[in-house]
């Protein structure tokens, strides 16, 4: 089987690869970094069996990119893999033809199980999305994440925010802009993150976060 991973962040594409091989060791993983590249791949890959698609990839224009791909391959499942997993995003994507919606913060095991469900003909929806209204009411005071599993309980709130951005495939510069920090500050925080969770580099940090199922939790006073 051939699986197309369409995401503009190479770190994310590389991070997903080992989990896709758990589905089938013989699977061939194809890459695309823009919607245009993905459409070309779809047109030229007759053995395509699954597409993983990032909603924020260049050229997507919201759900328009998903609809373009589904027009070309109506009988092949397309799963959204995104850092944005609000209820509105999930429902809209499924209504537009997605066979599932997987947050980038799920564990590797959960992702493999979700993709197996999709390949069996079912639709996968993240149950956590439908409890977000409750968690949104919890007070958010930045100090340290509460309830994070080891070794993530060692991270400060800021380190957790930076790791979450890293999991979404952002570069140091993009993280710095998103958090209104200097890029050198991001590098210092990342060194601390690597040390605390036992990662040698950013790719390994993403792998550890995905495999553990870590998600940036709400904090309480």
Secondary structure, DSSP 8 states (H G I E B T S, - for coil): -EEEEE-S-HHHHHHHHHHHHHH-TT-EEEEESSHHHHHHHHHT-TTEEEEEE-TTSTT-TTTHHHHHHHHH-TTSEEEEEES---HHHHHHHHHTT-SEEEETTS-HHHHHHHHHHHHTT--EE-GGGGGHHHHHTS---SSB-SS--TTGGGSBHHHHHHHHHHHTT--HHHHHHHHT--HHHHHHHHHHHHHHHT-SSHHHHHHHHHHHT--------
